[in-house]
Amino acid sequence: VKRIGILTSGGDAPGMNAAIRAVTRVALNSGIEVFGIYDGYKGMVEGYIEPLTKASVGEIIDRGGTILGSARLPEFKDIEVRKKAVSQLKKRGIEAVVVIGGDGSYRGALALTEMGINCIGLPGTIDNDITCTDFTIGFDTALTTIVEAVDKLRDTSSSHHRCSIVEVMGNRCGDLAIWAGIACGAEIVITSSTGFEEGEVLERLRDFDLIKKKRHAIVVISEKITDVHQFAKKVSLNTGFSGRATVLGHVQRGGSPTPSDRVLASRMGEKAVDLLMQGIGGQCVSIKDNQIISVPIEEALSMPRESRKRLLNLFERLV
Ligand code: F6P
């Protein structure tokens, strides 16, 4: 392989830049030219494609976001749209592409591979919702941001005998919530795996107040489960705590990547280039038991999500 492209797609994640840098430098050091494809698949279709150099990926390892820009392009499902993308790549002699993104981005990568452009997926999303990998690039940074925020919320909640309900992202995956709950010593974690029984949660909060005599209570809840502002009002009405809701929102997506995310991105970027050099496509890179491996995208997309029973069990034993 002589020329490869690289793009970031879907929601951005801290560490995407470290991955872009790793892919670019490992490839250039192996005699392969690298092209940045801007704004995800949209830039591929529109031909917004420019060469990357060692210098152009300098001073980005510590930067959040993605220097290539990102977008979601549902139209990429359409074969005619993909044909345009393939012809843009062929025009420039780009034979293979590294796609950094979530499962939606992987579907595009698989479809392109089937059209003769070898693609390798790298898991770039804060959600940690790609089952075939223990961790995605960006998860550790988002988790760090959440933990910092919750630590601050606990200070003020404790001063005012409040219950802080903190909504975190995850796109129906509870990993950010459960990891944050353990790391912050939260009182309650609510995810799609735990389910949400409002009455039961209120009962537990009354117990933390009256029996356990807690000065504060932290509830970490995944997004898309309930209206946390309404729930905070019910906490005020039905428990001894005054309820306050905080939606952390897109703050979780930004910021300088943690060292773990930078190293993970670099290891995965290296693997992507090595696979393409062997003429392999249609695979995504994963970390399993601290080993960097690759899995066929088709297999990765059909793996059921883990229930996280053991972590949730641990959480309950720590309360
Ligand atoms: O997939 C990353 C993510 O931040 C999810 O956690 C969240 O549900 C979604 O993207 C938000 O999307 P947008 O940035 O388009 O509002």
Residues whose N, C-alpha, C, O or C-beta is under 5 A from the ligand:
A	BS01	F6P	G11 D127 M169 G170 N171
